[in-house]
């Protein structure tokens, strides 16, 4: 019953921002809307003689129709997009710290809510200023060989149930980095509600709902459902520095990962163990500079992993990355120092070095591989001695490290469907990250099918194994088999 109440509450939350907007804006008369500069060809979703909810329904129907194959491509500055999106989550090689690689255009107003607002004064004001509101609802269901917890599988940690993972609302403006004749700016405010907040919370930002609510007989500590303002940042684009620089100030996703907290940006429902236990967000300043079509350089400073600058656990930390793309667009290398400082173990303070390689075999088949090394200095309980097999049982502090590698192999079946194979190896040497000193492997097969550009369905089958001790289902098994499916409805 609890998940049903949460689901109903989440739907109300999803409609609340739109409802407030609907109640507070003025409908623009049909004749006036038709006379606005740059008005698109009339469609049912832009028919101002109908109500806002009729236009919203019409936008969903229109999106379900085949795309115009003769539509002109947006101007871009740089190499062509290497991948097809749809069906893949992105058409670009990975690059964190910016909405899209510098020189790549962004499509405004492609989701139903923004289209439905087209006849309102608010909608016109937002369009003139390139401000957009959108989001998604993401429930899932899993069946597992475990009965108490699926951990370290994420985010569907509670086994054998329907889960409300994410309700996300985004308000954003994306800077135009295709043009080079003037400076531009952007921002993003993204708020998440759902079970997945367990993994996204940063200490000092609504973190009491997780850190100060222990749950002795639950798969994870904290309130079952929570709210996390996951992104809040401001971007400033300067075209005159090299071939363009974006300066970002605020909280952002950890830049080097293939995976992301937001469901639509992921190839699969679940996350690798490698990703589950590494940093999620950082808050600080990051610069991204395009040196030329193939090379991008990033450097910044932040408050540390998953810690707000105003929290006492913050530690000034360096981030720096270089991204190279081959001239034929078939390969991408992205080495990063994701976190470096000289501090001892603190709240999630790990030193982290990452390398990602993307390779395109052809337009329909590509892979991405990520490997990292992490460690904590002087971590309490991880020195010499202690109880064998019990993480953190030493009376002395010591270095605690881990490393892992994960590979995604992706096959495009058609313009609406792709298949992903994910394989990984992870070694938590002393158990500091996962809680168990063991080696892991996980193997995942998933399919993503887009019913329309606004709705995707993702079934998945996953097998994982722990080699040095039984850690699954509260220490009862050394393996776990899980079947899952989720849906993502964009609005």
Secondary structure, 3 states (H helix, E strand, C coil): CHHHHHHHHHHHHHHHHHHHHHHHCCECCHHHHHHCCCCCCCCHHHCCCCCHHHHHHHHHHHHCCCCCCCCCCCCCCCCCCCCCCCCCCCCCCCCCCCCCCCCCCCCCCCCHHHHHHHHEHHHHHHHHCCEEEEEEEEEEEEEECCCCCCCCCECCCCCCEEEEEEEEEEEEECCCCCCCCCCEEEEEEEEEEECCHHHHCCECCCCHHHHCCCCCCCCCCCCCCEEEEEEEEEEEEECCCCCCEEEEEEEEECCCCCCCCCHHHCCCCCECHHHHCCCCEEEEEEEEEECCCCEEEEEEEEEEECECCCCCCCCCEEEEEEEEECCCCCEEEEEEEEEECCCCCCCCCCEEEEEEEEEEEECCEEEEEEEEEEEEEEECCCCCCCCCCCCCCCCCCEEEEEEEEEEEEEEEEECCEEEEEEEEEEEECCCCCCCCCEEEEEEEEEEEEEEECCEEEEEEEEEEEECCCCCHHHHCECEEEEEEEEEEEEC
